[in-house]
Amino acid sequence: MKSLVARAVKGSPYWPVLTHPLLRRVLPGIGVSALGGGMSSLAVSWLAMELAPADHRAAWVAAAVAAYTLPGAVGAFLLGGLLNGRSGAQLAGWDALLRAGALALIPLVHVLGSLDILLYVALLGLSSVLSAWGKAGRYTMLSELLDKKDHLAGNSVVNVMLELSTVVGPLLAAIVIDRGGPEYVLALVALSFAVLAATYRFAIPRGSGQEGVRAGASRSEGFRAIGRDPGLLGLLALSFGFFLFFGPSSVAIPLYVVEDLQASAATLAGFYTAFGIGAVTGALLTGYLRGLPLMPTTICIVLGFGLALVPLGLGLPVAVSWISFGVCGLFWGPFPSTTTALFQNSAPAAALPQVLAARGAVTGVAVPLGAMAGAPIVLAVGAQGTLLASAVCLTALGAAALLFRSFPRRPGKQSPEEAGQDMRP
């Protein structure tokens, strides 16, 4: 029996990732910071609601969510010239260090009695300046260290930890908020990023893997590389639409809990935890998708997510909404891994960090745009109506992408799978 289990484990697509001599040293640090990220998902919006005037909560929650992502899109374009020649681990480490420092200032200023909503949003914005490069660096590191056939599994291992944190993180954050306040949660988040920065610095020796962005690369190199590949351009458009249409929900869910349900932080944590359980399950299954054509699979993920979000917009009981949001998480789980694998295996190796940063810039704009659109939509149709609108738009996006893909392609045009994008070994 033990031998069967051992063979099953060693035959898993995740075995080469978990036993890699360098990755097994850096994965614990990623796990610690992922837990901090899971806690921040609740704390960022909760502290914004505490600091903002009661009659402008929706606008300030949207501003806080946007500040935690939007500056990364600006940094992805403006800082390319400064980050040329850096390895994936260096890019990710610098992002973690900046996040640790900026987020640590929030509880410090709060203790001093000087934190207001404007300063809070500004510090969130500062923390996210390198976020697109940090994500690009993380997945570039995986591409540098792993064989091509193991990229999907490597992405999935990291995303399992990121999604697992959304199960435990919000619950821990709710406990800390109840006993102290959301500012103490952000202190713990800052500490987790400090651990990650140290991990990248000491766990990955300099010179490991490839050289990252080639010296002298143009700031717009990543965008040009994507523009030359119709498959990646379509994938980027799909990703942009996905984050844009879900953005209003990120504002509507906490307001729905606080104002419509008049519930506590624990109820909001229940939504995030249900989503996290589904996302972990979906991420765990991702490694076994390598035999499927990943572009159609990714489109079906978007369609399924939209359909699963519909019950939240219908005002069903909380328990049913939790389950539905958990199903959303199940569809979401594979999405980061499949989209990243498609980019990793299509972009030129020397320009991969630029390409991934460009992708991060575009999706980083989509999230705050959707969040900022959420405020006026909530004012117009309420939080519940906003959730329903998001669900309808996401469903329509997935259906339109499937319909577009069914059209015959012009001669000479290749799909991502035909260009070698499926993950079959």
TORMARMAR-686338 format. One record per residue (C-alpha): x, y, z; residue number from 1; chain. Coordinates in nm, 3 decimals. Example, Ala and Ser with C-alpha at 12.3 -4.5 7.8 and 13.67 -1.06 7.14 Angstrom:
<atoms>
((1.230 -0.450 0.780) 1 "A")
((1.367 -0.106 0.714) 2 "A")
</atoms>
This chain:
<atoms>
((0.000 0.000 0.000) 1 "A")
((0.280 0.240 0.094) 2 "A")
((0.458 0.164 -0.230) 3 "A")
((0.144 0.246 -0.427) 4 "A")
((0.109 0.576 -0.245) 5 "A")
((0.478 0.652 -0.301) 6 "A")
((0.448 0.580 -0.674) 7 "A")
((0.136 0.796 -0.694) 8 "A")
((0.311 1.085 -0.521) 9 "A")
((0.623 1.057 -0.735) 10 "A")
((0.409 1.026 -1.046) 11 "A")
((0.223 1.346 -0.959) 12 "A")
((0.288 1.646 -1.186) 13 "A")
((0.384 1.837 -0.872) 14 "A")
((0.673 1.610 -0.767) 15 "A")
((0.943 1.782 -0.981) 16 "A")
((0.838 2.118 -0.836) 17 "A")
((0.827 2.016 -0.470) 18 "A")
((1.162 1.837 -0.488) 19 "A")
((1.348 2.105 -0.683) 20 "A")
((1.659 2.195 -0.477) 21 "A")
((1.602 2.571 -0.501) 22 "A")
((1.223 2.594 -0.514) 23 "A")
((1.177 2.387 -0.200) 24 "A")
((1.376 2.657 -0.018) 25 "A")
((1.171 2.949 -0.147) 26 "A")
((0.822 2.796 -0.137) 27 "A")
((0.785 2.832 0.244) 28 "A")
((0.849 3.207 0.216) 29 "A")
((0.589 3.233 -0.058) 30 "A")
((0.347 3.045 0.167) 31 "A")
((0.401 3.287 0.458) 32 "A")
((0.343 3.593 0.240) 33 "A")
((0.041 3.424 0.082) 34 "A")
((-0.115 3.395 0.428) 35 "A")
((-0.052 3.764 0.479) 36 "A")
((-0.213 3.837 0.143) 37 "A")
((-0.519 3.635 0.247) 38 "A")
((-0.550 3.843 0.562) 39 "A")
((-0.515 4.168 0.368) 40 "A")
((-0.815 4.080 0.147) 41 "A")
((-1.038 4.150 0.446) 42 "A")
((-0.834 4.415 0.628) 43 "A")
((-0.784 4.657 0.337) 44 "A")
((-1.155 4.714 0.278) 45 "A")
((-1.249 4.695 0.649) 46 "A")
((-1.003 4.965 0.756) 47 "A")
((-1.121 5.181 0.465) 48 "A")
((-1.478 5.151 0.591) 49 "A")
((-1.365 5.251 0.941) 50 "A")
((-1.168 5.555 0.825) 51 "A")
((-1.408 5.683 0.558) 52 "A")
((-1.707 5.911 0.621) 53 "A")
((-2.019 5.698 0.653) 54 "A")
((-2.189 5.857 0.350) 55 "A")
((-1.888 5.799 0.123) 56 "A")
((-1.794 5.445 0.216) 57 "A")
((-1.844 5.294 -0.130) 58 "A")
((-1.616 5.549 -0.296) 59 "A")
((-1.337 5.508 -0.041) 60 "A")
((-1.354 5.127 -0.039) 61 "A")
((-1.320 5.142 -0.418) 62 "A")
((-1.027 5.384 -0.381) 63 "A")
((-0.852 5.154 -0.133) 64 "A")
((-0.896 4.848 -0.355) 65 "A")
((-0.772 5.048 -0.655) 66 "A")
((-0.472 5.185 -0.463) 67 "A")
((-0.367 4.833 -0.370) 68 "A")
((-0.336 4.740 -0.739) 69 "A")
((-0.339 5.036 -0.982) 70 "A")
((0.010 5.182 -0.913) 71 "A")
((0.157 4.846 -1.014) 72 "A")
((0.031 4.906 -1.368) 73 "A")
((0.210 5.242 -1.377) 74 "A")
((0.526 5.088 -1.235) 75 "A")
((0.519 4.811 -1.493) 76 "A")
((0.561 5.066 -1.771) 77 "A")
((0.769 5.341 -1.613) 78 "A")
((1.023 5.129 -1.427) 79 "A")
((1.118 4.890 -1.707) 80 "A")
((1.439 5.076 -1.785) 81 "A")
((1.553 5.055 -1.421) 82 "A")
((1.482 4.684 -1.388) 83 "A")
((1.657 4.554 -1.699) 84 "A")
((1.889 4.259 -1.644) 85 "A")
((1.728 4.153 -1.312) 86 "A")
((1.643 3.793 -1.239) 87 "A")
((1.294 3.679 -1.147) 88 "A")
((1.391 3.634 -0.781) 89 "A")
((1.536 3.987 -0.762) 90 "A")
((1.222 4.144 -0.909) 91 "A")
((0.996 3.952 -0.672) 92 "A")
((1.219 4.029 -0.373) 93 "A")
((1.220 4.403 -0.434) 94 "A")
((0.842 4.406 -0.458) 95 "A")
((0.815 4.218 -0.127) 96 "A")
((1.055 4.459 0.042) 97 "A")
((0.861 4.766 -0.072) 98 "A")
((0.532 4.613 0.037) 99 "A")
((0.674 4.529 0.380) 100 "A")
((0.798 4.884 0.438) 101 "A")
((0.492 5.070 0.311) 102 "A")
((0.236 4.849 0.484) 103 "A")
((0.427 4.866 0.814) 104 "A")
((0.379 5.243 0.811) 105 "A")
((-0.001 5.207 0.826) 106 "A")
((-0.027 5.062 1.180) 107 "A")
((0.262 5.284 1.293) 108 "A")
((0.088 5.603 1.181) 109 "A")
((-0.242 5.474 1.321) 110 "A")
((-0.087 5.421 1.665) 111 "A")
((0.044 5.778 1.649) 112 "A")
((-0.311 5.898 1.580) 113 "A")
((-0.229 6.050 1.241) 114 "A")
((-0.387 5.802 0.998) 115 "A")
((-0.671 5.937 0.788) 116 "A")
((-0.834 5.791 0.479) 117 "A")
((-0.622 5.994 0.235) 118 "A")
((-0.291 5.888 0.390) 119 "A")
((-0.415 5.531 0.415) 120 "A")
((-0.494 5.514 0.043) 121 "A")
((-0.159 5.679 -0.038) 122 "A")
((0.036 5.418 0.162) 123 "A")
((-0.157 5.136 -0.003) 124 "A")
((-0.066 5.289 -0.339) 125 "A")
((0.303 5.310 -0.248) 126 "A")
((0.305 4.945 -0.141) 127 "A")
((0.184 4.831 -0.482) 128 "A")
((0.420 5.025 -0.712) 129 "A")
((0.628 4.714 -0.791) 130 "A")
((0.342 4.463 -0.773) 131 "A")
((0.333 4.386 -1.147) 132 "A")
((0.709 4.328 -1.146) 133 "A")
((0.680 4.115 -0.833) 134 "A")
((0.428 3.882 -0.994) 135 "A")
((0.627 3.879 -1.316) 136 "A")
((0.940 3.796 -1.120) 137 "A")
((0.776 3.510 -0.935) 138 "A")
((0.658 3.336 -1.249) 139 "A")
((0.976 3.422 -1.438) 140 "A")
((1.168 3.248 -1.159) 141 "A")
((0.956 2.937 -1.208) 142 "A")
((1.017 2.952 -1.583) 143 "A")
((1.391 2.994 -1.525) 144 "A")
((1.421 2.700 -1.286) 145 "A")
((1.173 2.446 -1.426) 146 "A")
((1.149 2.255 -1.752) 147 "A")
((0.877 2.374 -1.987) 148 "A")
((0.661 2.068 -1.924) 149 "A")
((0.658 2.153 -1.550) 150 "A")
((0.552 2.517 -1.586) 151 "A")
((0.181 2.450 -1.533) 152 "A")
((0.252 2.238 -1.224) 153 "A")
((0.491 2.501 -1.087) 154 "A")
((0.236 2.777 -1.136) 155 "A")
((-0.024 2.557 -0.971) 156 "A")
((0.187 2.486 -0.661) 157 "A")
((0.235 2.858 -0.603) 158 "A")
((-0.131 2.931 -0.670) 159 "A")
((-0.243 2.654 -0.434) 160 "A")
((-0.060 2.837 -0.154) 161 "A")
((-0.204 3.171 -0.263) 162 "A")
((-0.557 3.031 -0.267) 163 "A")
((-0.514 2.829 0.053) 164 "A")
((-0.434 3.156 0.226) 165 "A")
((-0.778 3.287 0.132) 166 "A")
((-0.931 3.005 0.338) 167 "A")
((-0.738 3.072 0.658) 168 "A")
((-0.633 3.435 0.610) 169 "A")
((-0.976 3.605 0.631) 170 "A")
((-1.068 3.401 0.940) 171 "A")
((-0.745 3.501 1.114) 172 "A")
((-0.801 3.860 1.005) 173 "A")
((-1.154 3.858 1.146) 174 "A")
((-1.020 3.738 1.483) 175 "A")
((-0.751 4.008 1.490) 176 "A")
((-1.003 4.275 1.385) 177 "A")
((-1.241 4.168 1.662) 178 "A")
((-0.969 4.180 1.930) 179 "A")
((-0.761 4.469 1.803) 180 "A")
((-0.843 4.625 1.469) 181 "A")
((-0.767 4.598 1.096) 182 "A")
((-0.447 4.803 1.139) 183 "A")
((-0.298 4.516 1.339) 184 "A")
((-0.380 4.279 1.055) 185 "A")
((-0.181 4.499 0.818) 186 "A")
((0.113 4.489 1.061) 187 "A")
((0.112 4.109 1.030) 188 "A")
((0.082 4.139 0.651) 189 "A")
((0.388 4.365 0.644) 190 "A")
((0.581 4.110 0.850) 191 "A")
((0.487 3.832 0.607) 192 "A")
((0.625 4.033 0.313) 193 "A")
((0.946 4.097 0.506) 194 "A")
((0.985 3.719 0.543) 195 "A")
((0.929 3.679 0.168) 196 "A")
((1.187 3.945 0.083) 197 "A")
((1.445 3.769 0.299) 198 "A")
((1.358 3.436 0.138) 199 "A")
((1.419 3.560 -0.215) 200 "A")
((1.741 3.724 -0.105) 201 "A")
((1.896 3.421 0.066) 202 "A")
((1.718 3.111 -0.076) 203 "A")
((1.791 3.179 -0.445) 204 "A")
((2.165 3.235 -0.507) 205 "A")
((2.252 3.506 -0.756) 206 "A")
((2.323 3.361 -1.097) 207 "A")
((2.061 3.084 -1.062) 208 "A")
((1.847 3.039 -1.372) 209 "A")
((1.865 3.295 -1.650) 210 "A")
((1.946 3.664 -1.653) 211 "A")
((1.594 3.805 -1.652) 212 "A")
((1.513 4.106 -1.865) 213 "A")
((1.783 4.163 -2.119) 214 "A")
((1.985 4.480 -2.077) 215 "A")
((1.865 4.768 -2.289) 216 "A")
((1.519 4.624 -2.343) 217 "A")
((1.257 4.884 -2.423) 218 "A")
((0.997 4.969 -2.162) 219 "A")
((0.732 4.873 -2.414) 220 "A")
((0.902 4.548 -2.520) 221 "A")
((0.648 4.336 -2.334) 222 "A")
((0.352 4.509 -2.497) 223 "A")
((0.510 4.476 -2.842) 224 "A")
((0.578 4.105 -2.790) 225 "A")
((0.214 4.047 -2.693) 226 "A")
((0.091 4.255 -2.988) 227 "A")
((0.287 4.035 -3.231) 228 "A")
((0.112 3.719 -3.105) 229 "A")
((-0.264 3.709 -3.181) 230 "A")
((-0.317 3.424 -2.934) 231 "A")
((-0.159 3.614 -2.646) 232 "A")
((-0.338 3.933 -2.747) 233 "A")
((-0.671 3.752 -2.728) 234 "A")
((-0.574 3.595 -2.395) 235 "A")
((-0.482 3.937 -2.258) 236 "A")
((-0.818 4.077 -2.370) 237 "A")
((-0.999 3.788 -2.201) 238 "A")
((-0.803 3.843 -1.878) 239 "A")
((-0.869 4.217 -1.887) 240 "A")
((-1.242 4.160 -1.927) 241 "A")
((-1.248 3.902 -1.651) 242 "A")
((-1.089 4.133 -1.393) 243 "A")
((-1.279 4.439 -1.516) 244 "A")
((-1.621 4.277 -1.481) 245 "A")
((-1.544 4.119 -1.146) 246 "A")
((-1.406 4.448 -1.009) 247 "A")
((-1.745 4.592 -0.902) 248 "A")
((-1.809 4.277 -0.698) 249 "A")
((-1.497 4.340 -0.491) 250 "A")
((-1.662 4.663 -0.374) 251 "A")
((-2.016 4.525 -0.356) 252 "A")
((-1.947 4.219 -0.139) 253 "A")
((-1.824 4.399 0.177) 254 "A")
((-2.097 4.663 0.140) 255 "A")
((-2.358 4.391 0.085) 256 "A")
((-2.251 4.225 0.410) 257 "A")
((-2.229 4.544 0.618) 258 "A")
((-2.523 4.745 0.482) 259 "A")
((-2.770 4.497 0.330) 260 "A")
((-2.719 4.206 0.570) 261 "A")
((-2.601 4.424 0.862) 262 "A")
((-2.362 4.144 0.950) 263 "A")
((-2.017 4.125 1.108) 264 "A")
((-1.664 4.078 0.982) 265 "A")
((-1.709 3.704 1.042) 266 "A")
((-1.984 3.689 0.779) 267 "A")
((-1.764 3.868 0.528) 268 "A")
((-1.481 3.630 0.618) 269 "A")
((-1.721 3.344 0.540) 270 "A")
((-1.754 3.466 0.181) 271 "A")
((-1.378 3.489 0.136) 272 "A")
((-1.319 3.155 0.306) 273 "A")
((-1.577 2.977 0.089) 274 "A")
((-1.413 3.125 -0.218) 275 "A")
((-1.075 3.015 -0.087) 276 "A")
((-1.185 2.655 -0.032) 277 "A")
((-1.312 2.636 -0.388) 278 "A")
((-1.000 2.807 -0.522) 279 "A")
((-0.766 2.568 -0.342) 280 "A")
((-0.956 2.272 -0.483) 281 "A")
((-0.943 2.416 -0.833) 282 "A")
((-0.573 2.501 -0.802) 283 "A")
((-0.493 2.147 -0.683) 284 "A")
((-0.665 2.003 -0.989) 285 "A")
((-0.483 2.236 -1.227) 286 "A")
((-0.172 2.022 -1.268) 287 "A")
((-0.385 1.748 -1.419) 288 "A")
((-0.516 1.978 -1.694) 289 "A")
((-0.195 1.961 -1.894) 290 "A")
((-0.349 1.711 -2.136) 291 "A")
((-0.624 1.959 -2.230) 292 "A")
((-0.604 2.249 -2.476) 293 "A")
((-0.557 2.533 -2.231) 294 "A")
((-0.710 2.823 -2.424) 295 "A")
((-1.061 2.669 -2.453) 296 "A")
((-1.028 2.552 -2.093) 297 "A")
((-0.949 2.906 -1.980) 298 "A")
((-1.250 3.045 -2.167) 299 "A")
((-1.478 2.787 -2.003) 300 "A")
((-1.339 2.895 -1.664) 301 "A")
((-1.458 3.251 -1.727) 302 "A")
((-1.801 3.132 -1.837) 303 "A")
((-1.841 2.903 -1.537) 304 "A")
((-1.731 3.175 -1.297) 305 "A")
((-1.995 3.412 -1.428) 306 "A")
((-2.273 3.154 -1.396) 307 "A")
((-2.165 3.065 -1.042) 308 "A")
((-2.177 3.432 -0.938) 309 "A")
((-2.543 3.472 -1.037) 310 "A")
((-2.692 3.343 -0.706) 311 "A")
((-2.512 3.617 -0.511) 312 "A")
((-2.702 3.876 -0.713) 313 "A")
((-3.037 3.712 -0.642) 314 "A")
((-3.035 3.777 -0.267) 315 "A")
((-3.041 3.412 -0.166) 316 "A")
((-2.971 3.307 0.196) 317 "A")
((-2.615 3.361 0.319) 318 "A")
((-2.534 2.989 0.329) 319 "A")
((-2.637 2.949 -0.036) 320 "A")
((-2.436 3.257 -0.134) 321 "A")
((-2.131 3.117 0.045) 322 "A")
((-2.162 2.793 -0.154) 323 "A")
((-2.205 2.980 -0.482) 324 "A")
((-1.902 3.195 -0.410) 325 "A")
((-1.713 2.877 -0.330) 326 "A")
((-1.800 2.746 -0.677) 327 "A")
((-1.668 3.075 -0.818) 328 "A")
((-1.345 2.995 -0.638) 329 "A")
((-1.341 2.646 -0.790) 330 "A")
((-1.345 2.800 -1.138) 331 "A")
((-1.098 3.071 -1.043) 332 "A")
((-0.840 2.825 -0.904) 333 "A")
((-0.693 2.715 -1.241) 334 "A")
((-0.720 3.057 -1.410) 335 "A")
((-0.390 3.214 -1.294) 336 "A")
((-0.196 2.896 -1.371) 337 "A")
((-0.339 2.831 -1.716) 338 "A")
((-0.305 3.191 -1.834) 339 "A")
((0.048 3.220 -1.697) 340 "A")
((0.152 2.890 -1.858) 341 "A")
((0.027 3.014 -2.194) 342 "A")
((0.239 3.327 -2.157) 343 "A")
((0.545 3.140 -2.029) 344 "A")
((0.549 2.906 -2.325) 345 "A")
((0.481 3.160 -2.597) 346 "A")
((0.683 3.468 -2.500) 347 "A")
((1.054 3.490 -2.590) 348 "A")
((1.256 3.375 -2.289) 349 "A")
((1.471 3.690 -2.277) 350 "A")
((1.162 3.915 -2.271) 351 "A")
((0.947 3.701 -2.039) 352 "A")
((0.964 3.934 -1.736) 353 "A")
((0.871 4.229 -1.960) 354 "A")
((0.582 4.034 -2.110) 355 "A")
((0.451 3.918 -1.773) 356 "A")
((0.489 4.268 -1.631) 357 "A")
((0.295 4.406 -1.930) 358 "A")
((0.023 4.152 -1.862) 359 "A")
((0.029 4.255 -1.496) 360 "A")
((-0.001 4.618 -1.596) 361 "A")
((-0.310 4.553 -1.806) 362 "A")
((-0.483 4.334 -1.550) 363 "A")
((-0.366 4.575 -1.279) 364 "A")
((-0.558 4.850 -1.454) 365 "A")
((-0.864 4.630 -1.502) 366 "A")
((-0.907 4.555 -1.131) 367 "A")
((-0.918 4.917 -1.006) 368 "A")
((-1.122 5.027 -1.307) 369 "A")
((-1.380 4.768 -1.217) 370 "A")
((-1.360 4.863 -0.850) 371 "A")
((-1.400 5.234 -0.925) 372 "A")
((-1.697 5.155 -1.149) 373 "A")
((-1.841 4.960 -0.857) 374 "A")
((-1.902 5.272 -0.645) 375 "A")
((-2.149 5.447 -0.880) 376 "A")
((-2.308 5.114 -0.973) 377 "A")
((-2.369 5.039 -0.604) 378 "A")
((-2.523 5.383 -0.560) 379 "A")
((-2.747 5.325 -0.864) 380 "A")
((-2.865 4.965 -0.816) 381 "A")
((-2.738 4.866 -0.472) 382 "A")
((-2.477 4.609 -0.372) 383 "A")
((-2.695 4.312 -0.465) 384 "A")
((-2.775 4.456 -0.807) 385 "A")
((-2.404 4.518 -0.865) 386 "A")
((-2.327 4.153 -0.796) 387 "A")
((-2.590 4.047 -1.049) 388 "A")
((-2.455 4.290 -1.310) 389 "A")
((-2.104 4.147 -1.265) 390 "A")
((-2.235 3.795 -1.306) 391 "A")
((-2.421 3.878 -1.628) 392 "A")
((-2.119 4.057 -1.779) 393 "A")
((-1.879 3.772 -1.695) 394 "A")
((-2.115 3.513 -1.840) 395 "A")
((-2.153 3.718 -2.158) 396 "A")
((-1.773 3.755 -2.184) 397 "A")
((-1.717 3.379 -2.164) 398 "A")
((-1.993 3.305 -2.414) 399 "A")
((-1.860 3.567 -2.658) 400 "A")
((-1.506 3.428 -2.632) 401 "A")
((-1.628 3.075 -2.708) 402 "A")
((-1.828 3.204 -3.004) 403 "A")
((-1.530 3.401 -3.138) 404 "A")
((-1.301 3.100 -3.103) 405 "A")
((-1.542 2.887 -3.304) 406 "A")
((-1.493 3.110 -3.609) 407 "A")
((-1.249 2.965 -3.865) 408 "A")
((-0.902 3.124 -3.845) 409 "A")
((-0.733 3.272 -4.146) 410 "A")
((-0.460 3.057 -4.306) 411 "A")
((-0.125 3.095 -4.133) 412 "A")
((-0.278 3.190 -3.799) 413 "A")
((-0.204 2.950 -3.515) 414 "A")
((-0.390 2.895 -3.195) 415 "A")
((-0.184 2.886 -2.876) 416 "A")
((-0.219 2.507 -2.868) 417 "A")
((-0.099 2.474 -3.227) 418 "A")
((0.197 2.696 -3.139) 419 "A")
((0.299 2.450 -2.871) 420 "A")
((0.095 2.590 -2.584) 421 "A")
((-0.065 2.272 -2.455) 422 "A")
((0.116 2.121 -2.161) 423 "A")
((0.142 1.764 -2.280) 424 "A")
((0.492 1.629 -2.210) 425 "A")
</atoms>
